[in-house]
Amino acid sequence: MPGLLAALLAASGCSSMTPVSAEVSFHPDDAVLARTKRLAVLDFSGPSATPVRSWHKISIIRDTEGGLILSGHIRNELMRTGLYEIVERGELKRILEEHDLQLTELADPAKAREIGRLARAEAVVVGEVFSYDTGMRFGICCWALQAAIRCVDVETGSVLWSCAISRGLANGHDDPAVAQVSAHEARGIAEQIQRRLTEAAGP
């Protein structure tokens, strides 16, 4: 029985392991990182819609707006660093409409870079959210957040930085909701970028 329960919790994304913030990997050339000043954060795709998953005393619901929420947090936190001029989301939306492009097409790197060029950005941040889940496990709240994010140079297609988020926890009532975890992860990612670029700039 314990083995079955562990398998169900792993499938639901509600593990009891301590969450760890995403670790950002950077392009090795500091000069390449430093030259990016105008950034477009595109709405992240996913997670795909799935039915409510339910087992005995375990129920998980996926929020299909998770990509939009996480990309909003990333956009706000990168703007807060003061490192970049961030293209307004309204401007990106207008460009998508004018060129008859759908959000689902932005998973194509060439399309994402095209949007960046149209927005006069030097790089675009794209991402995919795989899990943005909340639920109950034996009467206790649980959540899961899994995503992959990367920043791509518009002209060269080089990845300037990238990271993966993989967090899940069975919570007590005082622990954070998935939206708070999303905001915390975004803040941690922005702080790592700020640290690296500050170090690259030197004294």
C-alpha positions as MATLAB code, in Angstrom:
seq = 'MPGLLAALLAASGCSSMTPVSAEVSFHPDDAVLARTKRLAVLDFSGPSATPVRSWHKISIIRDTEGGLILSGHIRNELMRTGLYEIVERGELKRILEEHDLQLTELADPAKAREIGRLARAEAVVVGEVFSYDTGMRFGICCWALQAAIRCVDVETGSVLWSCAISRGLANGHDDPAVAQVSAHEARGIAEQIQRRLTEAAGP';
ca = [
       0.000    0.000    0.000;
       2.767    2.555    0.808;
       4.324    1.870   -2.588;
       1.020    2.496   -4.356;
       0.512    5.742   -2.446;
       4.012    6.965   -3.358;
       3.351    6.194   -7.031;
       0.084    8.128   -6.957;
       1.722   11.123   -5.308;
       4.591   11.112   -7.811;
       2.107   11.011  -10.706;
       0.175   13.922   -9.219;
       3.266   16.082   -8.737;
       2.703   16.252   -4.968;
       5.991   14.943   -3.621;
       7.024   15.660   -0.052;
      10.612   16.647   -0.970;
      11.870   20.111   -0.038;
      11.453   22.550   -2.972;
      14.619   23.940   -4.550;
      14.719   27.174   -6.577;
      15.501   26.960  -10.282;
      19.191   27.246  -11.175;
      19.887   29.504  -14.162;
      22.484   28.431  -16.760;
      24.156   31.248  -18.696;
      25.854   31.772  -22.044;
      29.614   31.548  -21.390;
      30.422   34.916  -23.015;
      29.678   37.802  -20.621;
      29.831   40.304  -23.486;
      26.982   38.488  -25.251;
      24.897   38.601  -22.065;
      25.638   42.270  -21.384;
      24.672   43.599  -24.814;
      20.990   42.670  -24.404;
      19.095   45.741  -23.237;
      15.569   45.377  -24.657;
      13.738   42.175  -23.804;
      10.377   40.713  -24.840;
       8.827   38.181  -22.446;
       6.297   36.190  -24.458;
       3.331   34.502  -22.770;
       4.396   30.992  -21.819;
       2.529   28.039  -23.284;
       0.772   25.373  -21.248;
      -0.066   23.572  -19.251;
      -2.384   21.635  -21.522;
      -5.905   21.065  -20.298;
      -6.414   17.767  -18.531;
      -9.382   16.304  -16.710;
      -9.491   16.470  -12.941;
      -7.413   13.576  -11.660;
      -8.949   11.857   -8.700;
      -8.096    8.787   -6.643;
      -9.147    7.683   -3.192;
      -8.765   10.855   -1.065;
      -6.426   12.379   -3.678;
      -7.665   15.031   -6.130;
      -5.542   17.216   -8.453;
      -6.757   20.106  -10.649;
      -4.562   21.727  -13.305;
      -4.799   25.481  -13.958;
      -4.442   26.021  -17.729;
      -3.658   29.714  -17.063;
      -0.388   28.693  -15.391;
       1.750   29.733  -18.371;
       0.208   33.194  -18.403;
       0.656   33.590  -14.641;
       4.294   32.464  -14.537;
       5.323   34.590  -17.548;
       3.678   37.584  -15.860;
       5.756   36.976  -12.735;
       8.944   36.624  -14.812;
       8.156   39.832  -16.723;
       7.543   41.797  -13.515;
      10.648   40.528  -11.745;
      12.959   41.175  -14.717;
      11.541   44.691  -14.961;
      12.185   45.173  -11.250;
      15.923   44.481  -11.698;
      16.313   47.553  -13.897;
      18.618   45.577  -16.202;
      16.307   45.596  -19.194;
      13.780   47.655  -21.038;
      10.837   45.242  -21.095;
       8.434   45.306  -24.045;
       4.885   45.863  -22.791;
       2.622   42.828  -23.017;
      -0.004   44.965  -24.772;
       2.482   45.754  -27.543;
       3.283   42.052  -27.972;
      -0.421   41.226  -28.113;
      -0.940   43.880  -30.798;
       1.912   42.426  -32.877;
       0.442   38.921  -32.605;
      -2.941   40.189  -33.769;
      -1.530   42.268  -36.629;
       0.455   39.324  -37.979;
      -2.264   36.756  -37.299;
      -0.073   34.667  -35.007;
      -1.310   32.368  -32.240;
       0.309   31.757  -28.860;
       0.751   28.092  -29.731;
       3.018   29.073  -32.664;
       5.529   30.727  -30.340;
       6.900   27.320  -29.352;
       8.621   27.539  -32.755;
      11.929   29.379  -32.056;
      11.867   31.062  -35.475;
       8.384   32.500  -34.796;
       9.412   33.671  -31.339;
      12.460   35.454  -32.774;
      10.286   37.020  -35.462;
       8.034   38.486  -32.761;
      11.133   39.776  -30.992;
      12.343   41.527  -34.132;
       8.933   43.085  -34.733;
       8.962   44.348  -31.135;
      12.489   45.770  -31.648;
      13.771   43.500  -28.872;
      17.276   42.077  -28.778;
      16.149   38.874  -27.050;
      12.952   37.009  -26.252;
      12.065   34.985  -23.174;
       9.972   31.932  -23.993;
       8.728   29.148  -21.771;
       6.508   26.157  -21.367;
       4.653   25.198  -18.207;
       4.031   21.477  -17.788;
       2.324   21.456  -14.383;
       0.532   24.211  -12.476;
      -1.534   22.080  -10.163;
      -3.357   22.344   -6.876;
      -5.291   19.707   -5.037;
      -5.949   17.792   -1.860;
      -4.223   14.773   -0.395;
      -6.025   13.273    2.584;
      -7.458   16.688    3.414;
      -4.124   18.529    3.075;
      -3.450   21.000    0.242;
      -0.776   20.061   -2.292;
       0.619   21.748   -5.401;
       3.084   21.239   -8.235;
       4.914   23.634  -10.581;
       7.059   22.420  -13.484;
       8.319   24.645  -16.284;
      11.197   25.281  -18.705;
      12.280   28.836  -19.559;
      14.933   30.229  -21.904;
      16.074   33.608  -23.191;
      17.019   33.592  -26.881;
      19.025   36.153  -28.848;
      16.796   37.442  -31.647;
      19.523   37.711  -34.266;
      21.706   34.666  -33.607;
      19.278   32.261  -31.943;
      21.814   31.661  -29.152;
      20.396   30.795  -25.738;
      21.514   33.550  -23.354;
      20.177   31.867  -20.235;
      17.832   29.032  -19.365;
      16.395   27.260  -16.355;
      13.942   24.581  -15.325;
      11.503   24.745  -12.422;
      10.451   21.515  -10.760;
       8.726   21.949   -7.450;
       6.071   19.944   -5.686;
       5.056   19.599   -2.074;
       2.283   18.296    0.134;
       1.421   21.373    2.181;
      -0.129   22.209    5.489;
      -2.628   25.050    5.581;
       0.055   27.668    6.317;
       2.241   26.823    3.313;
       2.191   28.924    0.107;
      -0.212   28.429   -2.779;
       1.119   27.586   -6.236;
       0.760   31.231   -7.375;
       3.006   32.353   -4.494;
       5.531   29.660   -5.373;
       5.456   30.860   -8.997;
       6.197   34.431   -7.888;
       8.988   33.237   -5.580;
      10.620   31.221   -8.383;
      10.438   34.198  -10.755;
      12.087   36.406   -8.143;
      14.870   33.875   -7.621;
      15.510   33.620  -11.362;
      15.667   37.413  -11.739;
      18.062   37.699   -8.788;
      20.435   35.143  -10.336;
      20.402   37.050  -13.640;
      21.008   40.348  -11.864;
      23.930   38.858   -9.923;
      25.555   37.409  -13.038;
      25.215   40.578  -15.099;
      26.453   42.743  -12.231;
      29.523   40.506  -11.877;
      30.079   40.578  -15.645;
      30.026   44.388  -15.670;
      32.862   44.426  -13.127;
      33.753   47.243  -10.695;
];
